[in-house]
Amino acid sequence: MNNDVPLISEPGTEYHYSGVGYFLLSQIIEEVSGQQYHRFLRENIFDPLDMASTGSDRQEQIIRDRASGYEMVDGAVINAAPIYMQILTGGGDIYSTVEDMRHWHDGLTGKKLLSEESYAQMFTPGLNNYGYGWQIQLRNGLTMAMHTGGMPGFRSLFMTFPELDSCIIILSNNSSTNMQDILDYVVGVVLDSSPH
């Protein structure tokens, strides 16, 4: 291993999103907990929050009602290329449903997963308005935190408005889906109906 590769920037001076960083976090969880990452998630998050249709995608698993991924090529819908999901451990190997993600939101906002202090830190924007795991911004005086995901055949978006105790979850099994148009419309509806 070459240890002479220069840093992209000095720590704490610039923002760079890194899927590899999330993989490293998964390895830290394994080291500290003494468990495989997917077992840790199952025992500490998915089972306690009744997220029965959520898990770490493994090649050997048969997942009931699994969605197939599609994309548009030259105006035609085609099957998306398969991907070895374990390579995304920590940063994109999770499958879920809208209902289960709502359970996750409720567990998060109900402080079932984090202490009050950690919850507050999670919604404190850092460099480039990135908090612990998501982009944070103010919209109409409300905190809005979100994260997107994508891979061949799939797009996802999770957004929460902590002051409203509401969330927006968009899942698509077509990687050509225009998530921004959907998001703008739904956010408009949420903000128009909020008392703020």
Secondary structure by P-SEA (a helix, b strand, c coil): ccccccccccccccccccaaaaaaaaaaaaaaacccaaaaaaacccccccccccccccccccccbbbbbbbbcccbbbbccccccccccccccccccaaaaaaaaaaaaacccccaaaaaaaaccccccccccbbbbbcccbbbbbcccccccccbbbbbcccccbbbbbbbcccccaaaaaaaaaaaaaaaaccc
